[in-house]
Amino acid sequence: MVPSGQNGRRILSIGTDATIFDTASAARARLEAYARRLGGLHVVALVPPGFRAEQPAPNLALYPASARFSLFRPLTAYRIGKAILSRHRINLLSAQDPTESGVAAYLLKRASNIPLHIQVHTDILSPAFRKNSWKEYARWRLARFVIPRGDSFRVVSSRIAASLQAEFHISPSRMCVLPIFVDREAFGRAQPIFNLHERYPQFDFIVLMVSRLVREKRIDVALTAFAELCQGFPRTGLVIVGEGPERENLESRVKNLELTARVKLEGWQDDSIPYYKGADLYLLTSAFEGYGRTVVEAAAAGLPMVMTDVGVAGEVIRDQATGRVVPVGDHAALVRALCQARQDYPAMRRMAERAQADVQHLSPRTWEEYLERYRASYEVMLR
């Protein structure tokens, strides 16, 4: 497979997203768009067995770095990368994260002396990250080794940029702050295909969460706070959209808290618009976030917000100005914010209107602008 590169420029990217091998996935469509903008793009993905190498476009080639045990996948990616470097002129190495992918990309940098570009999508230096599990602790250790050895960086929020500058003294000139693209205008003008309150007429107020059901999202914390909210407002409902490995644990917690009638686990939904447009309040209780795409989506849809101080809190959602922001781990503050949101909902609506106006001015504003800034994040090293 020989992707052609504009002006001879070719990038070798290491990542972990298996959905790039799905022709209908959003990740595949993004890669095809990136390849058209960047030139030649080789992408190696750390995945389980069962995937095949593909060349979906003349300027894009995909390679699975397969191994049964995830521990061995970075070494497989390194071997595949070495073979690519031996056959093609690569101008830049890119790691889609500073952990497993970063290790493989760093080894390739050592072997080739090609500059290394690192993307950071998660607030990996947050203390909550390394405390989340032993796997995150190991990833935190890997990141602390890999990040100082990068040459340029793309981060998704100013919060992450500030943490990298503080911890590793990385110059701002070596970093590009490029948020995850959300089509805010589309969310604002979209019409829901059903009415959420008509679906759940037993609720006079609906709190919404859209999230992967994973530990760091701390939906268990949300459930405990929601149980207290229901003591004063018994006709409040919580709708959770998403799937993940924590679903069974969350179902048990819902039962133990006697919330079965008030909490609806909707599973993954292809169309989230009716939820954003039909709910009364959006809730995010994550222990850490890199950005918080769903926060921006909810704000674009005009939905009032209560969230923990993670990701875009302070940038997009400012406490008492465009929503409510509470400290991570402060249960009492979370319950107070939820109760106040119910007691003075007109104030929450006014904050939501300001947030909706603000997110329309976030950069990048269009998909084309996003692609151009994505290209520019590499261009510093390609010159």
C-alpha positions in Angstrom: 0.0 0.0 0.0 1.5 3.3 -1.1 -0.5 6.4 -0.1 0.5 9.4 -2.2 1.5 12.5 -0.4 1.0 16.1 -1.3 4.5 17.6 -2.0 5.9 14.2 -0.9 4.7 14.7 2.7 3.6 11.5 4.4 2.5 10.9 8.0 2.6 7.7 10.0 0.0 7.8 12.7 -0.4 5.3 15.6 -3.7 5.0 17.4 -6.1 2.7 19.2 -9.5 3.2 17.4 -10.7 -0.1 15.9 -13.7 1.6 14.3 -11.4 3.0 11.6 -11.9 -0.4 10.0 -15.6 0.1 9.8 -16.4 1.7 6.5 -19.6 3.4 7.9 -17.9 4.8 11.0 -17.4 8.5 11.8 -13.7 7.7 12.6 -13.2 6.3 9.1 -14.8 9.4 7.5 -12.6 11.7 9.6 -9.5 9.8 8.5 -10.4 10.1 4.9 -10.9 13.8 5.3 -7.6 14.1 7.2 -5.8 12.2 4.4 -7.2 14.5 1.7 -6.0 17.5 3.6 -2.7 16.2 4.8 -1.5 14.2 1.8 -0.3 10.6 2.4 -1.5 9.1 5.7 -0.5 5.7 7.1 -2.5 4.7 10.2 -1.5 1.8 12.5 -4.2 0.9 15.0 -3.6 -1.1 18.2 -6.5 -3.6 18.0 -7.5 -7.2 18.9 -7.1 -9.9 16.2 -9.7 -10.0 13.4 -8.9 -7.0 11.3 -7.2 -6.7 7.9 -5.0 -4.1 6.4 -6.8 -1.8 3.9 -6.2 1.0 1.5 -9.6 2.8 1.4 -8.2 5.7 -0.7 -5.1 6.4 -2.8 -3.7 8.6 0.0 -4.8 6.5 3.0 -3.6 3.1 4.3 -4.8 1.3 7.4 -2.8 -1.4 9.3 -4.0 -3.4 12.3 -1.4 -4.0 15.0 -3.2 -7.0 16.3 -2.3 -9.0 19.4 -4.5 -11.0 21.8 -3.1 -9.2 24.8 -3.1 -5.4 24.7 0.3 -5.3 26.4 1.9 -6.6 23.2 0.1 -4.3 20.7 2.6 -1.4 21.0 5.4 -3.7 20.0 3.4 -5.0 17.1 2.7 -1.4 16.0 6.4 -0.7 16.3 7.3 -3.7 14.0 4.6 -2.6 11.4 5.8 1.0 11.6 9.4 -0.1 11.0 8.3 -1.9 7.9 6.4 1.2 6.6 9.5 3.3 7.3 11.6 0.9 5.2 9.3 1.2 2.2 8.1 4.8 2.3 9.5 8.3 3.0 7.7 9.4 6.1 8.0 13.1 7.2 6.3 12.9 10.6 5.2 10.5 13.2 2.0 11.1 15.1 0.7 9.4 18.3 -3.0 9.7 18.9 -2.3 9.4 22.7 0.8 9.7 24.9 0.4 6.2 26.4 0.2 2.9 24.4 0.3 4.7 21.0 2.9 7.1 22.3 5.2 4.3 23.3 5.1 2.8 19.8 5.6 6.2 18.1 8.5 7.1 20.4 10.3 3.8 19.6 9.9 4.6 15.9 11.2 8.1 16.5 14.3 6.7 18.2 14.8 4.3 15.3 14.4 6.9 12.5 15.0 10.4 14.1 11.7 11.5 12.5 9.9 14.3 14.5 7.1 13.1 16.8 3.7 14.8 17.1 1.6 13.8 20.1 -2.2 14.3 20.5 -3.6 14.6 24.0 -7.3 14.2 24.3 -7.6 13.4 28.0 -6.6 15.3 31.1 -4.0 12.7 31.8 -2.2 14.8 34.4 -5.3 15.2 36.5 -4.8 13.3 39.9 -8.2 11.8 39.3 -6.9 10.1 36.2 -4.2 8.1 37.8 -6.5 7.2 40.8 -9.2 5.9 38.5 -7.7 2.4 38.2 -4.3 0.6 38.0 -4.5 0.8 34.2 -4.8 4.6 34.3 -2.0 4.7 36.8 0.2 2.8 34.3 -0.9 5.1 31.5 -0.1 8.1 33.6 3.4 6.7 34.1 3.8 6.0 30.4 2.6 9.6 29.5 5.1 11.1 31.9 7.8 9.3 30.0 6.5 9.9 26.4 5.3 13.5 26.6 8.8 15.2 27.2 10.1 13.3 24.2 7.5 14.8 21.8 8.3 17.6 19.4 4.9 19.1 18.9 1.5 18.6 20.4 -2.2 18.9 19.6 -4.4 19.3 22.8 -8.2 19.6 22.9 -8.5 22.2 25.7 -6.7 25.1 27.3 -6.9 23.1 30.6 -4.6 20.4 29.1 -2.3 23.0 27.5 -1.9 24.7 30.9 -1.1 21.4 32.6 1.5 20.4 30.0 3.2 23.8 30.3 3.2 23.6 34.1 4.4 20.1 34.4 6.8 19.8 31.4 7.6 23.4 30.6 6.4 22.9 27.0 6.5 26.1 25.0 3.1 27.3 23.7 4.7 27.6 20.3 5.0 23.8 20.2 1.3 23.3 21.1 -1.9 23.7 19.1 -5.1 23.9 21.1 -7.7 22.4 18.8 -11.0 21.2 20.3 -13.0 18.3 19.1 -15.3 19.6 16.3 -19.0 19.9 17.1 -21.4 21.4 14.6 -23.0 23.8 17.0 -25.3 25.4 14.4 -26.7 22.0 13.4 -27.5 21.2 17.1 -29.2 24.5 17.5 -31.5 24.3 14.5 -32.1 20.5 14.5 -35.7 19.4 15.1 -36.3 16.4 17.4 -38.1 13.4 16.0 -39.9 12.8 19.3 -40.9 14.7 22.5 -39.0 13.4 25.5 -41.7 14.6 28.0 -44.4 12.8 26.0 -42.3 9.6 26.2 -42.1 10.0 30.0 -45.2 11.9 31.0 -44.7 10.8 34.7 -41.8 13.3 35.0 -42.3 17.0 35.3 -38.6 17.7 35.0 -36.0 15.6 33.2 -32.3 15.5 33.9 -30.1 14.1 31.0 -26.7 12.5 30.9 -25.1 11.4 27.6 -22.1 9.4 28.3 -20.1 6.2 27.9 -20.9 4.1 30.9 -17.3 3.9 32.2 -15.9 4.4 35.7 -14.4 7.9 35.1 -17.7 9.4 34.2 -18.8 8.8 37.8 -22.5 8.2 37.0 -22.7 6.4 40.3 -22.0 9.8 41.9 -24.8 11.3 39.8 -27.2 8.6 40.9 -26.5 9.3 44.6 -27.0 13.0 44.2 -30.1 12.4 42.1 -31.6 10.3 44.8 -31.3 13.3 47.2 -32.8 15.6 44.6 -35.8 13.3 44.3 -36.5 13.7 48.1 -37.6 17.2 47.4 -38.8 16.8 43.8 -40.3 13.3 43.5 -41.5 13.8 39.9 -38.0 14.3 38.6 -36.6 11.8 36.1 -33.0 11.0 35.0 -32.5 9.7 31.5 -29.0 8.3 30.7 -28.0 7.8 27.0 -25.0 5.6 26.4 -23.5 2.1 26.8 -20.4 0.7 28.4 -18.9 -1.8 30.8 -20.4 -0.1 33.9 -24.0 -0.7 32.9 -24.7 -3.7 35.1 -23.1 -2.0 38.1 -25.3 1.1 37.5 -28.4 -0.9 37.1 -27.7 -2.5 40.5 -27.1 0.9 42.0 -30.4 2.2 40.6 -32.2 -0.7 42.2 -30.4 -0.3 45.6 -31.2 3.4 45.7 -34.9 2.6 44.8 -34.7 4.7 41.7 -36.0 2.2 39.2 -39.1 4.2 38.4 -37.2 7.4 38.0 -34.0 6.4 36.1 -34.1 5.3 32.5 -31.0 3.8 30.9 -31.7 4.3 27.2 -28.6 2.7 25.8 -26.7 4.1 22.9 -28.7 6.3 20.5 -27.8 7.3 17.0 -29.8 10.5 17.3 -29.2 12.4 20.5 -31.1 15.5 19.4 -34.5 14.6 20.9 -32.8 14.1 24.3 -30.9 17.4 24.2 -33.9 19.2 23.0 -36.4 17.5 25.2 -34.6 17.4 28.6 -34.7 20.2 31.2 -31.1 20.0 32.6 -27.9 18.4 31.5 -25.7 16.8 34.1 -22.0 15.8 33.8 -20.2 14.3 36.9 -16.9 13.1 35.4 -13.8 12.8 37.5 -11.8 14.1 34.6 -12.3 15.0 30.9 -10.1 16.2 28.1 -12.7 18.3 26.5 -16.3 17.3 27.1 -18.0 17.1 23.7 -21.4 16.4 25.1 -21.2 19.6 27.2 -20.8 21.6 24.0 -23.6 19.7 22.3 -26.0 20.3 25.2 -25.0 24.0 25.3 -25.5 24.3 21.5 -29.0 22.8 21.9 -29.8 25.4 24.6 -29.9 22.9 27.5 -29.1 24.3 31.0 -26.0 22.7 32.6 -24.7 21.4 35.9 -21.2 19.9 35.6 -18.0 19.1 37.6 -14.9 21.2 37.1 -13.4 19.2 34.3 -12.7 19.7 30.6 -14.2 22.8 29.2 -15.5 24.1 32.6 -14.1 27.6 32.9 -13.8 28.0 29.2 -17.3 27.2 27.9 -19.3 26.7 31.1 -18.5 29.3 33.7 -20.1 29.0 37.1 -23.1 31.2 37.7 -22.6 32.8 34.2 -23.3 30.1 31.6 -24.1 27.1 33.9 -23.2 25.6 37.3 -19.8 24.2 37.9 -19.0 22.2 41.1 -15.7 20.8 42.4 -15.0 17.1 41.6 -15.8 15.0 44.6 -17.9 17.6 46.4 -21.2 15.7 46.9 -22.8 18.5 48.9 -22.1 21.1 46.2 -23.4 18.9 43.5 -26.7 18.3 45.4 -27.0 22.0 46.1 -26.5 22.9 42.4 -29.1 20.4 41.3 -31.7 21.6 43.9 -31.0 25.2 43.1 -31.5 24.4 39.4 -34.9 23.1 40.1 -35.8 25.9 42.5 -34.8 28.7 40.2 -35.1 27.3 36.8 -35.6 30.7 35.1 -32.0 31.6 36.2 -30.7 28.3 34.6 -32.5 29.1 31.4 -30.9 32.6 31.3 -27.5 31.0 31.8 -28.2 28.4 29.1 -29.1 31.2 26.6 -25.7 32.8 27.3 -24.0 29.5 26.9 -25.8 28.8 23.6 -24.7 32.2 22.2 -21.1 31.7 23.4 -20.6 28.2 21.8 -21.6 29.6 18.4 -18.4 31.7 18.5 -16.1 28.8 19.5 -13.3 28.1 17.1 -13.3 26.2 14.8 -16.7 27.2 13.6 -16.9 25.0 10.5 -15.7 21.5 9.5 -13.4 23.1 6.8 -11.9 25.4 9.4 -11.3 22.4 11.7 -9.6 20.4 9.0 -7.3 23.4 8.1 -6.3 23.8 11.8 -5.8 20.1 12.1 -3.4 20.3 9.1 -1.7 23.3 10.6 -1.1 21.4 13.9 1.2 19.2 11.9 2.6 21.8 9.6 5.0 23.3 12.1 6.9 20.0 12.1 6.5 19.4 8.3 8.1 22.7 7.3 
